[in-house]
């Protein structure tokens, strides 16, 4: 069974940090790439970051560049999103996804249930 489970969301003040985790099982973690997306109320789902299966390729959206970092741990079958210098506009439900290396939702076929990130100003 393919499963992605996110954790680590919560409430943080602007300027603070959070680390999101995504525990993967089954085919999801063997996907060619893992990604993070986010969706704020009333907005479309937005790409945040992606990492290749080997970890040698990774990139983040311009809106979070220099503040967010994506990484993966094969021993733990996990993918992480380290978020620093959070801004109120970063508030959203964050989703972990498995698929091919890309920045579009249609590049990914496996999705988690999401974790809420709230940033207070």
C-alpha positions as CSV (number, residue, x, y, z in Angstrom):
1,X,0.0,0.0,0.0
2,X,1.3,3.4,-1.0
3,X,1.2,5.9,1.9
4,X,2.6,9.3,2.6
5,X,2.0,10.9,6.0
6,X,3.0,14.4,6.8
7,X,3.7,15.8,10.2
8,X,5.4,18.8,11.8
9,X,2.9,21.5,11.0
10,X,1.6,24.0,13.5
11,X,1.4,27.6,14.6
12,X,4.6,29.7,14.5
13,X,5.3,33.4,14.7
14,X,6.6,35.2,11.6
15,X,10.3,34.8,11.4
16,X,10.2,31.4,13.1
17,X,11.0,27.9,11.8
18,X,9.3,24.6,11.3
19,X,10.4,21.3,9.9
20,X,7.9,19.2,8.1
21,X,8.3,15.5,7.8
22,X,6.9,13.1,5.3
23,X,7.0,9.4,6.1
24,X,6.7,7.3,3.0
25,X,6.0,3.6,2.4
26,X,5.5,1.4,-0.5
27,X,6.1,2.6,-4.0
28,X,5.8,6.2,-2.9
29,X,9.3,6.4,-1.6
30,X,10.8,4.7,-4.6
31,X,9.3,7.4,-6.8
32,X,11.8,9.1,-9.0
33,X,11.2,12.3,-7.0
34,X,9.5,13.6,-4.0
35,X,8.0,17.0,-3.7
36,X,6.2,19.5,-1.4
37,X,3.2,21.6,-2.4
38,X,1.0,23.9,-0.5
39,X,-2.5,25.3,-0.8
40,X,-3.9,28.3,1.0
41,X,-7.6,28.9,1.3
42,X,-9.1,30.2,-1.9
43,X,-5.8,29.6,-3.8
44,X,-4.6,26.9,-6.2
45,X,-2.1,24.3,-5.0
46,X,1.4,25.7,-5.4
47,X,4.7,24.0,-5.9
48,X,7.2,24.5,-3.1
49,X,10.2,22.1,-3.5
50,X,11.3,18.9,-5.2
51,X,14.1,16.4,-4.7
52,X,15.3,13.6,-7.0
53,X,15.4,10.0,-5.8
54,X,19.1,10.1,-5.2
55,X,19.0,13.5,-3.7
56,X,21.5,14.9,-6.2
57,X,18.9,17.3,-7.7
58,X,16.7,19.6,-5.8
59,X,15.1,22.9,-6.3
60,X,12.6,25.2,-4.6
61,X,10.2,27.8,-5.8
62,X,11.4,31.3,-6.1
63,X,8.9,32.4,-3.4
64,X,10.8,30.3,-0.8
65,X,14.3,30.2,-2.1
66,X,16.9,30.9,0.6
67,X,14.4,30.1,3.3
68,X,13.2,26.5,2.7
69,X,15.3,23.4,2.2
70,X,14.2,20.0,1.0
71,X,16.0,16.8,2.0
72,X,15.5,13.1,2.3
73,X,16.6,10.3,4.6
74,X,16.7,6.8,3.0
75,X,17.2,5.1,6.3
76,X,14.0,6.5,7.6
77,X,12.1,6.6,4.4
78,X,11.4,10.2,5.0
79,X,11.5,13.5,3.2
80,X,11.8,16.8,5.1
81,X,11.0,20.5,4.4
82,X,13.0,22.8,6.6
83,X,11.2,26.2,6.7
84,X,13.0,29.2,8.1
85,X,12.1,32.9,8.3
86,X,8.5,32.1,7.9
87,X,6.1,34.7,6.6
88,X,2.4,35.0,7.0
89,X,2.0,34.3,3.3
90,X,3.6,30.9,3.9
91,X,0.5,29.8,5.8
92,X,-1.2,26.9,4.0
93,X,-1.8,23.2,4.1
94,X,1.4,21.5,3.0
95,X,1.3,18.3,1.0
96,X,4.0,15.7,0.4
97,X,3.9,14.0,-3.0
98,X,5.7,11.3,-4.9
99,X,6.2,11.2,-8.7
100,X,8.6,12.4,-11.3
101,X,11.0,15.3,-10.9
102,X,9.0,18.4,-11.7
103,X,7.2,21.5,-10.4
104,X,3.6,20.7,-11.4
105,X,1.0,18.8,-9.6
106,X,0.5,16.5,-12.5
107,X,4.1,15.3,-12.1
108,X,3.1,13.5,-8.9
109,X,0.8,10.6,-8.4
110,X,1.1,9.8,-4.7
111,X,-0.2,12.4,-2.2
112,X,-0.4,12.7,1.6
113,X,-3.3,14.1,3.5
114,X,-1.5,17.4,4.3
115,X,-0.4,19.3,7.4
116,X,-1.5,22.8,8.4
117,X,1.1,25.5,8.8
118,X,-0.1,28.8,10.4
119,X,2.1,31.8,10.6
120,X,1.1,34.7,12.9
121,X,2.3,38.2,12.2
